[in-house]
Amino acid sequence: MGVWIVGADVLAAGRFAVSPLTETVAAMKAFAGKGTHPAQRAWLEAWAPVYRQRLRDDPFTAALVEATLRPRWVADFLVTPPVDADGTFDGDLARLRATTPDDARAQLRAEGVPVPDILGGPDLIDRTADVLTWVWDLAVRPDWPHRRRLLQADIVARSHQLATGGWAAALLGMRPDMHWAGDGRLQVNAYDHPPVDLTGAQLSFVPTLSRDGWICLDAPHRYVVVYPCAGFLADPAVVVAPAALSRLLGPVRALVLAHLNTSKTPTQLCAVTGYGLGTVGGHLRVLLDAGLVQRRRTGRAVLYYRTPRGEDLGTEG
């Protein structure tokens, strides 16, 4: 794949998206020992043994995982590019079900992946959907509100970088091999393939709590970069307010103040706390009036940060 030719019109329509199916596939990669975010360690310890037992008991699932999930690569048919910015699992899965078994096997062979006999039947897609649904119901759906909040927080941070520094800033550090090569050329990985022109296509960026991102596409219509969610917004260490502070200010206001250990916009605070803009804005006004926070404008955004008085309160245990 190597280089994508990305014109101004494609960039202008580019977007970030959250995909439940992508996160389900990321969970399968994590269960296989291919990496997950530190915040997911307890979750991994709870569900990875159940998943691995299924691999031992079900030859189809084991063969499917072996053929479709590899380091920094996922078969395109397994996680079709999302259409909506904030989609549903059922909607994502419907696009998978639209794939024919022959097309799925052709994708694997095109990548040089052997297709075992157990994946050769007419029920390949139906059985694949069943496996993904099982993983979603078992381990991802119960944790989805928390995961979705972390993923959206990453998107909020990237969107702020986009507004203030353009796409070069928003994509900085997204993936090890990805960088702007100039003249509308986006290097997406280190493969030495002919450049792909994305004119007229939809370009999306999907965060995941996996440490292992990948590229997926529905050429020539949609191209997606799946990238590891990173940064302070996904760090669970910053989301707990001291108990004494919660008793003094109230739990929500204390949580807002605790999150301001680094400057954040009201929208970022909404993403990491899970509260609405009206609620967060009201608490920010009280904290501002009390002299515990201050604000400054940077570009189009308004950033809030703790004053020395707020710093003293926000860091007390």
NUKE-738684 format. One record per residue (C-alpha): y, x, z; residue in three letters; residue number from 1. Coordinates in nm, 4 decimals. Each point is the difference from the previous one (the first is absolute). Layout:
N
+----------+----------+----------+------+------+
|        Y |        X |        Z | resn | resi |
+----------+----------+----------+------+------+
|        Y |        X |        Z |  ala |  NUM |
...
+----------+----------+----------+------+------+
This chain:
317
+----------+----------+----------+------+------+
|        Y |        X |        Z | resn | resi |
+----------+----------+----------+------+------+
|   0.0000 |   0.0000 |   0.0000 |  met |    1 |
|   0.2387 |   0.2802 |   0.0938 |  gly |    2 |
|   0.3476 |  -0.1087 |  -0.1142 |  val |    3 |
|   0.1512 |  -0.3451 |  -0.0387 |  trp |    4 |
|   0.3018 |  -0.0474 |  -0.2265 |  ile |    5 |
|   0.2202 |  -0.2309 |   0.2042 |  val |    6 |
|   0.3155 |  -0.1347 |  -0.1636 |  gly |    7 |
|   0.3033 |  -0.1373 |   0.1793 |  ala |    8 |
|  -0.1107 |  -0.3597 |  -0.0621 |  asp |    9 |
|  -0.3396 |   0.0602 |   0.1592 |  val |   10 |
|   0.1608 |   0.1647 |   0.3006 |  leu |   11 |
|   0.2521 |  -0.2800 |   0.0360 |  ala |   12 |
|  -0.2859 |  -0.2505 |   0.0205 |  ala |   13 |
|  -0.2147 |   0.2245 |   0.2208 |  gly |   14 |
|  -0.0918 |  -0.1343 |   0.3396 |  arg |   15 |
|  -0.1926 |   0.0517 |   0.3201 |  phe |   16 |
|  -0.2803 |  -0.2400 |   0.0898 |  ala |   17 |
|  -0.2499 |  -0.0730 |   0.2773 |  val |   18 |
|  -0.3573 |  -0.0743 |  -0.1090 |  ser |   19 |
|  -0.2705 |  -0.1308 |   0.2384 |  pro |   20 |
|  -0.2726 |   0.0959 |  -0.2476 |  leu |   21 |
|   0.1367 |   0.3536 |  -0.0276 |  thr |   22 |
|  -0.0074 |   0.0279 |   0.3779 |  glu |   23 |
|  -0.3574 |  -0.1302 |   0.0042 |  thr |   24 |
|  -0.1052 |   0.2716 |  -0.2449 |  val |   25 |
|   0.1923 |   0.2543 |   0.2100 |  ala |   26 |
|  -0.2013 |  -0.1165 |   0.3009 |  ala |   27 |
|  -0.3225 |   0.0657 |  -0.1899 |  met |   28 |
|   0.1205 |   0.3507 |  -0.0820 |  lys |   29 |
|   0.0861 |   0.0548 |   0.3655 |  ala |   30 |
|  -0.3423 |  -0.1203 |   0.1109 |  phe |   31 |
|  -0.1555 |   0.2482 |  -0.2404 |  ala |   32 |
|   0.1857 |   0.2820 |   0.1772 |  gly |   33 |
|   0.2696 |   0.0390 |  -0.2664 |  lys |   34 |
|   0.2915 |  -0.0252 |   0.2423 |  gly |   35 |
|   0.2146 |  -0.2538 |   0.1803 |  thr |   36 |
|   0.3284 |  -0.0073 |   0.1849 |  his |   37 |
|  -0.0100 |   0.1201 |   0.3657 |  pro |   38 |
|   0.1149 |  -0.3465 |   0.1100 |  ala |   39 |
|  -0.3331 |  -0.1387 |  -0.1249 |  gln |   40 |
|  -0.2380 |   0.2193 |   0.2027 |  arg |   41 |
|  -0.1042 |  -0.2675 |   0.2489 |  ala |   42 |
|  -0.0469 |  -0.2469 |  -0.2844 |  trp |   43 |
|  -0.2091 |   0.2547 |  -0.1895 |  leu |   44 |
|  -0.2248 |   0.0668 |   0.2984 |  glu |   45 |
|  -0.0569 |  -0.3739 |   0.0400 |  ala |   46 |
|  -0.0949 |  -0.0894 |  -0.3584 |  trp |   47 |
|  -0.1195 |   0.3135 |  -0.1803 |  ala |   48 |
|  -0.3502 |  -0.0138 |   0.1582 |  pro |   49 |
|  -0.0440 |  -0.3622 |  -0.1156 |  val |   50 |
|   0.1045 |   0.0922 |  -0.3530 |  tyr |   51 |
|  -0.2261 |   0.3035 |  -0.0125 |  arg |   52 |
|  -0.2924 |  -0.2096 |   0.1189 |  gln |   53 |
|   0.0571 |  -0.2322 |  -0.2961 |  arg |   54 |
|  -0.0116 |   0.2991 |  -0.2348 |  leu |   55 |
|  -0.3373 |   0.0923 |   0.1463 |  arg |   56 |
|  -0.1323 |  -0.3561 |  -0.0204 |  asp |   57 |
|   0.1428 |  -0.1075 |  -0.3379 |  asp |   58 |
|  -0.0776 |   0.2220 |  -0.3021 |  pro |   59 |
|   0.2509 |  -0.1889 |  -0.2178 |  phe |   60 |
|   0.2922 |   0.0674 |   0.2360 |  thr |   61 |
|  -0.1019 |   0.3644 |   0.0331 |  ala |   62 |
|  -0.0194 |   0.0446 |  -0.3782 |  ala |   63 |
|   0.3306 |  -0.1817 |  -0.0536 |  leu |   64 |
|   0.1822 |   0.2210 |   0.2496 |  val |   65 |
|  -0.1512 |   0.3154 |  -0.1476 |  glu |   66 |
|   0.1050 |  -0.0972 |  -0.3529 |  ala |   67 |
|   0.3482 |  -0.1407 |   0.0627 |  thr |   68 |
|   0.1515 |   0.1865 |   0.2977 |  leu |   69 |
|   0.0609 |   0.3705 |  -0.0231 |  arg |   70 |
|   0.2605 |   0.2319 |   0.1512 |  pro |   71 |
|   0.3413 |  -0.0910 |  -0.1481 |  arg |   72 |
|  -0.1643 |  -0.2289 |  -0.2551 |  trp |   73 |
|  -0.1015 |  -0.3678 |  -0.0019 |  val |   74 |
|  -0.1507 |  -0.1895 |  -0.2938 |  ala |   75 |
|   0.2760 |  -0.2096 |  -0.1561 |  asp |   76 |
|  -0.2024 |  -0.3220 |  -0.0023 |  phe |   77 |
|  -0.0618 |   0.0247 |   0.3761 |  leu |   78 |
|   0.3657 |  -0.0422 |   0.0917 |  val |   79 |
|   0.1944 |  -0.1554 |  -0.2844 |  thr |   80 |
|   0.3762 |   0.0643 |   0.0022 |  pro |   81 |
|   0.1880 |  -0.2601 |   0.2073 |  pro |   82 |
|   0.2244 |  -0.2502 |  -0.1754 |  val |   83 |
|   0.1970 |  -0.1213 |   0.3025 |  asp |   84 |
|   0.2034 |   0.2190 |   0.2343 |  ala |   85 |
|  -0.1700 |  -0.1558 |   0.3016 |  asp |   86 |
|  -0.3280 |  -0.1392 |  -0.1260 |  gly |   87 |
|  -0.3030 |  -0.1624 |   0.1578 |  thr |   88 |
|  -0.3572 |   0.1176 |   0.0189 |  phe |   89 |
|  -0.1258 |  -0.2998 |  -0.1965 |  asp |   90 |
|   0.2605 |   0.0587 |  -0.2712 |  gly |   91 |
|  -0.0920 |   0.3674 |  -0.0257 |  asp |   92 |
|  -0.3698 |  -0.0856 |  -0.0103 |  leu |   93 |
|   0.0508 |  -0.2551 |  -0.2786 |  ala |   94 |
|   0.1189 |   0.2785 |  -0.2297 |  arg |   95 |
|  -0.3124 |   0.1998 |   0.0826 |  leu |   96 |
|  -0.2169 |  -0.3008 |  -0.0848 |  arg |   97 |
|   0.1676 |  -0.0191 |  -0.3416 |  ala |   98 |
|  -0.1597 |   0.3355 |  -0.0901 |  thr |   99 |
|  -0.3252 |  -0.0164 |  -0.1943 |  thr |  100 |
|  -0.2967 |   0.2028 |   0.1259 |  pro |  101 |
|  -0.0163 |   0.1868 |  -0.3317 |  asp |  102 |
|   0.3676 |   0.0992 |   0.0245 |  asp |  103 |
|  -0.0520 |   0.1209 |   0.3568 |  ala |  104 |
|  -0.2954 |   0.2158 |  -0.1002 |  arg |  105 |
|   0.1933 |   0.1322 |  -0.3003 |  ala |  106 |
|   0.2788 |   0.1137 |   0.2336 |  gln |  107 |
|  -0.2486 |   0.1972 |   0.2077 |  leu |  108 |
|  -0.1621 |   0.1642 |  -0.3020 |  arg |  109 |
|   0.3432 |   0.0934 |  -0.1390 |  ala |  110 |
|   0.0574 |   0.1986 |   0.3198 |  glu |  111 |
|  -0.3380 |   0.1684 |  -0.0324 |  gly |  112 |
|  -0.1491 |  -0.1980 |   0.2895 |  val |  113 |
|  -0.3713 |  -0.0797 |  -0.0347 |  pro |  114 |
|  -0.0763 |  -0.3723 |   0.0276 |  val |  115 |
|  -0.3208 |  -0.0541 |   0.1994 |  pro |  116 |
|  -0.2360 |  -0.2792 |  -0.0996 |  asp |  117 |
|   0.0900 |  -0.2083 |   0.3043 |  ile |  118 |
|   0.3568 |  -0.0319 |  -0.1365 |  leu |  119 |
|  -0.1255 |  -0.1014 |  -0.3449 |  gly |  120 |
|  -0.0451 |  -0.3713 |   0.0535 |  gly |  121 |
|   0.2180 |  -0.2938 |  -0.1112 |  pro |  122 |
|   0.0935 |  -0.0678 |   0.3640 |  asp |  123 |
|   0.1792 |   0.3340 |   0.0532 |  leu |  124 |
|   0.3462 |  -0.1518 |   0.0472 |  ile |  125 |
|  -0.1168 |  -0.2883 |   0.2200 |  asp |  126 |
|  -0.1924 |   0.2337 |   0.2285 |  arg |  127 |
|   0.2924 |   0.2443 |   0.0080 |  thr |  128 |
|   0.2311 |  -0.2833 |   0.1041 |  ala |  129 |
|  -0.2463 |  -0.0927 |   0.2734 |  asp |  130 |
|   0.0040 |   0.3551 |   0.1378 |  val |  131 |
|   0.3801 |   0.0138 |   0.0008 |  leu |  132 |
|   0.0231 |  -0.3410 |   0.1652 |  thr |  133 |
|  -0.2437 |   0.1119 |   0.2687 |  trp |  134 |
|   0.2116 |   0.3094 |   0.0780 |  val |  135 |
|   0.3191 |  -0.2080 |   0.0003 |  trp |  136 |
|  -0.1398 |  -0.2624 |   0.2363 |  asp |  137 |
|  -0.1664 |   0.2557 |   0.2261 |  leu |  138 |
|   0.2620 |   0.2664 |   0.0506 |  ala |  139 |
|   0.3235 |  -0.0560 |  -0.1900 |  val |  140 |
|   0.0987 |  -0.3660 |   0.0303 |  arg |  141 |
|   0.0048 |  -0.0001 |   0.3852 |  pro |  142 |
|   0.2260 |   0.3070 |  -0.0115 |  asp |  143 |
|   0.2044 |  -0.1096 |  -0.3030 |  trp |  144 |
|   0.3227 |  -0.1165 |   0.1747 |  pro |  145 |
|   0.0317 |   0.3397 |   0.1681 |  his |  146 |
|  -0.0914 |   0.1920 |  -0.3159 |  arg |  147 |
|   0.2358 |  -0.2078 |  -0.2120 |  arg |  148 |
|   0.2871 |   0.0713 |   0.2387 |  arg |  149 |
|  -0.0631 |   0.3762 |  -0.0199 |  leu |  150 |
|  -0.0254 |  -0.0085 |  -0.3788 |  leu |  151 |
|   0.3178 |  -0.2051 |  -0.0323 |  gln |  152 |
|   0.1779 |   0.2402 |   0.2327 |  ala |  153 |
|  -0.0884 |   0.2846 |  -0.2334 |  asp |  154 |
|   0.1307 |  -0.2043 |  -0.2942 |  ile |  155 |
|   0.3242 |  -0.0694 |   0.1852 |  val |  156 |
|   0.0482 |   0.3719 |   0.0606 |  ala |  157 |
|  -0.0790 |   0.0852 |  -0.3634 |  arg |  158 |
|   0.2326 |  -0.2754 |  -0.1218 |  ser |  159 |
|   0.2802 |   0.1441 |   0.2101 |  his |  160 |
|  -0.0637 |   0.3423 |  -0.1535 |  gln |  161 |
|   0.0045 |  -0.1644 |  -0.3434 |  leu |  162 |
|   0.3361 |  -0.1668 |   0.0687 |  ala |  163 |
|   0.1618 |   0.3179 |   0.1264 |  thr |  164 |
|  -0.1658 |   0.2747 |  -0.2049 |  gly |  165 |
|  -0.1676 |  -0.1619 |  -0.3013 |  gly |  166 |
|  -0.3644 |   0.0110 |  -0.0999 |  trp |  167 |
|  -0.0222 |   0.3774 |   0.0447 |  ala |  168 |
|   0.0748 |  -0.0467 |   0.3707 |  ala |  169 |
|  -0.2232 |  -0.3060 |   0.0394 |  ala |  170 |
|  -0.3022 |   0.1769 |  -0.1509 |  leu |  171 |
|   0.0535 |   0.3323 |   0.1758 |  leu |  172 |
|  -0.3164 |   0.1046 |   0.1802 |  gly |  173 |
|  -0.1856 |  -0.3158 |  -0.1025 |  met |  174 |
|  -0.3000 |   0.1899 |  -0.1405 |  arg |  175 |
|  -0.0705 |   0.3761 |  -0.0093 |  pro |  176 |
|  -0.0279 |   0.0267 |  -0.3800 |  asp |  177 |
|   0.2743 |  -0.2487 |  -0.0881 |  met |  178 |
|   0.3548 |   0.1021 |  -0.0900 |  his |  179 |
|   0.2729 |  -0.0585 |  -0.2551 |  trp |  180 |
|  -0.0408 |   0.2392 |  -0.2906 |  ala |  181 |
|   0.3300 |  -0.0896 |  -0.1711 |  gly |  182 |
|   0.0817 |  -0.1964 |  -0.3150 |  asp |  183 |
|  -0.1585 |  -0.3188 |   0.1335 |  gly |  184 |
|  -0.3324 |   0.1722 |   0.0689 |  arg |  185 |
|  -0.1807 |  -0.0854 |   0.3229 |  leu |  186 |
|  -0.2830 |   0.2387 |   0.0864 |  gln |  187 |
|  -0.2466 |  -0.2251 |   0.1840 |  val |  188 |
|  -0.2853 |   0.2467 |   0.0438 |  asn |  189 |
|  -0.1176 |   0.3447 |  -0.1073 |  ala |  190 |
|  -0.2295 |  -0.1120 |  -0.2828 |  tyr |  191 |
|   0.0734 |   0.1518 |  -0.3398 |  asp |  192 |
|   0.0007 |  -0.3194 |  -0.2073 |  his |  193 |
|   0.2354 |  -0.1128 |  -0.2779 |  pro |  194 |
|   0.3141 |  -0.1758 |   0.1327 |  pro |  195 |
|  -0.0162 |  -0.3794 |   0.0350 |  val |  196 |
|   0.3035 |  -0.2024 |  -0.1087 |  asp |  197 |
|   0.0664 |  -0.2862 |   0.2429 |  leu |  198 |
|   0.2567 |  -0.1773 |  -0.2210 |  thr |  199 |
|  -0.0320 |  -0.3749 |   0.0576 |  gly |  200 |
|  -0.2387 |   0.0444 |   0.2940 |  ala |  201 |
|   0.0399 |  -0.0917 |   0.3664 |  gln |  202 |
|   0.0133 |   0.2943 |   0.2417 |  leu |  203 |
|  -0.0870 |  -0.0607 |   0.3662 |  ser |  204 |
|  -0.0427 |   0.2112 |   0.3121 |  phe |  205 |
|  -0.2425 |  -0.1227 |   0.2692 |  val |  206 |
|  -0.0201 |   0.1625 |   0.3455 |  pro |  207 |
|  -0.3285 |   0.0228 |   0.1882 |  thr |  208 |
|  -0.0974 |   0.1157 |   0.3478 |  leu |  209 |
|  -0.2604 |   0.2251 |  -0.1618 |  ser |  210 |
|   0.0882 |   0.3680 |  -0.0263 |  arg |  211 |
|  -0.1475 |   0.0012 |  -0.3501 |  asp |  212 |
|   0.2080 |  -0.1618 |  -0.2745 |  gly |  213 |
|  -0.0965 |  -0.0608 |  -0.3606 |  trp |  214 |
|   0.1167 |  -0.1352 |  -0.3367 |  ile |  215 |
|  -0.1107 |  -0.3369 |  -0.1337 |  cys |  216 |
|   0.0947 |  -0.1753 |  -0.3209 |  leu |  217 |
|  -0.0517 |  -0.2938 |  -0.2275 |  asp |  218 |
|   0.1137 |   0.1758 |  -0.3174 |  ala |  219 |
|   0.2267 |  -0.0587 |  -0.1732 |  pro |  220 |
|   0.1499 |  -0.2667 |   0.2275 |  his |  221 |
|   0.0043 |   0.1313 |   0.3581 |  arg |  222 |
|  -0.0046 |   0.3454 |   0.1577 |  tyr |  223 |
|  -0.0204 |   0.0560 |   0.3742 |  val |  224 |
|   0.0347 |   0.2983 |   0.2315 |  val |  225 |
|  -0.1845 |  -0.0582 |   0.3276 |  val |  226 |
|   0.1432 |   0.2401 |   0.2555 |  tyr |  227 |
|  -0.0619 |   0.0792 |   0.3697 |  pro |  228 |
|   0.2344 |  -0.1805 |   0.2356 |  cys |  229 |
|   0.1876 |   0.2695 |   0.1889 |  ala |  230 |
|   0.2981 |   0.0674 |   0.2212 |  gly |  231 |
|   0.1320 |  -0.1023 |   0.3368 |  phe |  232 |
|  -0.0124 |  -0.3716 |  -0.0823 |  leu |  233 |
|  -0.3806 |   0.0090 |   0.0055 |  ala |  234 |
|  -0.0215 |   0.1972 |   0.3252 |  asp |  235 |
|  -0.1327 |  -0.2240 |   0.2776 |  pro |  236 |
|   0.1523 |   0.2307 |   0.2616 |  ala |  237 |
|   0.3486 |  -0.1391 |  -0.0626 |  val |  238 |
|  -0.0749 |  -0.3693 |   0.0416 |  val |  239 |
|  -0.0517 |  -0.0236 |   0.3783 |  val |  240 |
|   0.3019 |  -0.0711 |   0.2181 |  ala |  241 |
|  -0.0078 |   0.1286 |   0.3603 |  pro |  242 |
|  -0.1081 |  -0.2749 |   0.2395 |  ala |  243 |
|   0.3086 |   0.0416 |   0.2186 |  ala |  244 |
|   0.2243 |  -0.0342 |  -0.3050 |  leu |  245 |
|  -0.1787 |  -0.3201 |  -0.1036 |  ser |  246 |
|   0.0627 |  -0.1484 |   0.3438 |  arg |  247 |
|   0.3675 |   0.0967 |  -0.0187 |  leu |  248 |
|   0.0839 |  -0.1063 |  -0.3565 |  leu |  249 |
|  -0.2838 |  -0.2338 |  -0.0948 |  gly |  250 |
|  -0.3022 |   0.1079 |  -0.2054 |  pro |  251 |
|   0.1404 |  -0.0565 |  -0.3497 |  val |  252 |
|   0.3369 |   0.1614 |   0.0643 |  arg |  253 |
|  -0.1715 |   0.2921 |   0.1714 |  ala |  254 |
|  -0.2329 |   0.0397 |  -0.2989 |  leu |  255 |
|   0.2965 |   0.0078 |  -0.2389 |  val |  256 |
|   0.1687 |   0.2680 |   0.2105 |  leu |  257 |
|  -0.3235 |   0.2019 |   0.0220 |  ala |  258 |
|  -0.0313 |  -0.0003 |  -0.3793 |  his |  259 |
|   0.3479 |   0.1474 |  -0.0327 |  leu |  260 |
|  -0.1219 |   0.3448 |   0.1009 |  asn |  261 |
|   0.0918 |   0.0682 |  -0.3628 |  thr |  262 |
|   0.2647 |  -0.1851 |  -0.2001 |  ser |  263 |
|  -0.1235 |  -0.3166 |  -0.1676 |  lys |  264 |
|   0.1416 |  -0.2913 |  -0.1951 |  thr |  265 |
|  -0.0454 |  -0.3574 |   0.1255 |  pro |  266 |
|  -0.2535 |  -0.0547 |  -0.2792 |  thr |  267 |
|  -0.2025 |   0.3015 |   0.1126 |  gln |  268 |
|   0.0042 |  -0.1308 |   0.3553 |  leu |  269 |
|  -0.1294 |  -0.3357 |  -0.1247 |  cys |  270 |
|  -0.2852 |   0.1752 |  -0.1793 |  ala |  271 |
|  -0.1152 |   0.2070 |   0.2972 |  val |  272 |
|   0.0460 |  -0.2646 |   0.2696 |  thr |  273 |
|  -0.1166 |  -0.3049 |  -0.1931 |  gly |  274 |
|   0.3038 |  -0.2066 |   0.1041 |  tyr |  275 |
|   0.2349 |  -0.1790 |  -0.2397 |  gly |  276 |
|   0.3394 |   0.1265 |  -0.1083 |  leu |  277 |
|   0.1825 |  -0.2606 |   0.2096 |  gly |  278 |
|  -0.1852 |   0.1025 |   0.3151 |  thr |  279 |
|   0.0448 |   0.3720 |  -0.0577 |  val |  280 |
|   0.3656 |  -0.0446 |  -0.0979 |  gly |  281 |
|   0.0721 |  -0.1979 |   0.3167 |  gly |  282 |
|  -0.1522 |   0.2670 |   0.2223 |  his |  283 |
|   0.1854 |   0.2744 |  -0.1857 |  leu |  284 |
|   0.3300 |  -0.1785 |   0.0656 |  arg |  285 |
|  -0.0749 |  -0.0147 |   0.3735 |  val |  286 |
|  -0.1027 |   0.3660 |   0.0079 |  leu |  287 |
|   0.3133 |   0.0909 |  -0.1951 |  leu |  288 |
|   0.2257 |  -0.1948 |   0.2386 |  asp |  289 |
|  -0.1703 |   0.1669 |   0.2962 |  ala |  290 |
|   0.0679 |   0.3451 |  -0.1439 |  gly |  291 |
|  -0.3686 |   0.0835 |  -0.0315 |  leu |  292 |
|   0.0031 |   0.0346 |  -0.3790 |  val |  293 |
|   0.2520 |   0.0884 |  -0.2673 |  gln |  294 |
|  -0.0025 |  -0.0479 |  -0.3750 |  arg |  295 |
|   0.1152 |   0.1812 |  -0.3111 |  arg |  296 |
|  -0.0065 |  -0.0771 |  -0.3687 |  arg |  297 |
|  -0.1877 |   0.2213 |  -0.2456 |  thr |  298 |
|   0.0231 |  -0.1143 |  -0.3592 |  gly |  299 |
|  -0.0839 |  -0.3703 |  -0.0050 |  arg |  300 |
|  -0.1913 |   0.0097 |   0.3283 |  ala |  301 |
|   0.1169 |  -0.0325 |   0.3613 |  val |  302 |
|  -0.1930 |   0.2250 |   0.2360 |  leu |  303 |
|  -0.0263 |  -0.0627 |   0.3745 |  tyr |  304 |
|  -0.0637 |   0.2788 |   0.2503 |  tyr |  305 |
|  -0.0008 |   0.0458 |   0.3752 |  arg |  306 |
|   0.3085 |   0.1187 |   0.1849 |  thr |  307 |
|  -0.0428 |   0.2541 |   0.2853 |  pro |  308 |
|  -0.0172 |  -0.2940 |   0.2432 |  arg |  309 |
|  -0.2619 |  -0.1704 |  -0.2165 |  gly |  310 |
|  -0.1880 |   0.3278 |  -0.0339 |  glu |  311 |
|  -0.0234 |   0.0287 |   0.3777 |  asp |  312 |
|  -0.1392 |  -0.3532 |   0.0287 |  leu |  313 |
|  -0.2253 |   0.0160 |  -0.3048 |  gly |  314 |
|  -0.1817 |   0.3154 |   0.1096 |  thr |  315 |
|  -0.0554 |  -0.0898 |   0.3644 |  glu |  316 |
|  -0.3572 |  -0.0757 |   0.0953 |  gly |  317 |
+----------+----------+----------+------+------+
